Amino acid sequence: MQRKRRGNALLLSVLFLVLFIAGCEKIAGVKRIKRMEINKLAPDFVLHDAEGKIWKLSSLQGKVVFLHLCCFSC
């Protein structure tokens, strides 16, 4: 009897997980980010640095750009 309950609980857990993951794939109103392609221009975007200066990717065209995005939440 207890073995059957464990089997049912496992089956329900797996089913829930599969449905949850499938639902996350298609959240209404959310645009998926396209994968970058080799030899294609990156889409233009704007960032603000810690001093409030605005950086636009298109203004750095022809230069090497290295973005290091990190978050310290200690």
N, C-alpha and C positions, 0 to 999 in steps of 0.2 A: 504493500500500500504506500509506504513512504517512498519507495523507489519510483513509483508511478508519479507521485507528487513532484519529486525532483525533476523527472523527465518533462512533466508539463510546465514546471516553472522555467526550466532551461529553454524549452521550445518557445514559450511566450516571451522570454527575454530576448532571444535571437530574433523573433518576429518583430518585436518592438524596435530593436536596434536597426534592423533592415529598413523598416518603414521610416524611422527617424532620419537615417542617413539619406534615404531617397527624397524625403521632404526637404531636407536642407539644400539639395541640389537645385530646387526650383522655388526659391522664395520670391513671392510676387513683388514686383517693383524694384528688384535689385538687379543692376547690370553686372554681368560677369566681366571680369578683366580679361582682355585678350592676351594671349601669350606673345611675347616679343619675338620677332622674326629677325634672323641674321640679315644684315645689310639693309634694314629698314629704319627710317627715322623714328625715334621715340616720340610719343605724343607730347605736345607742349604742356607744361604745368608751371605753377607759381608756388614758391615757398617763401616763408618769412624766417629769417634767422633770429638768433637770441637777442640781437640788438635792434630788431625791427626792420632791418633792411629787406627789401623785396628782391628775390632772385627769380628770374624767368628763364626756363631752359632755352628758349629760342634766342635769348640774348647772349648765350654762351656757345653758339654754334661755331664749330671749327676748333673748339678747345676740348681738352680732356676733362670730363666731369666725373667726380667720385662722390657719391652720396653715402654717408654713414649715418643711418637712422638708428637710434637706440633709445631705450627708455630705462631710466633708473627708478625703481619703485621700492626703495628700501624703507 
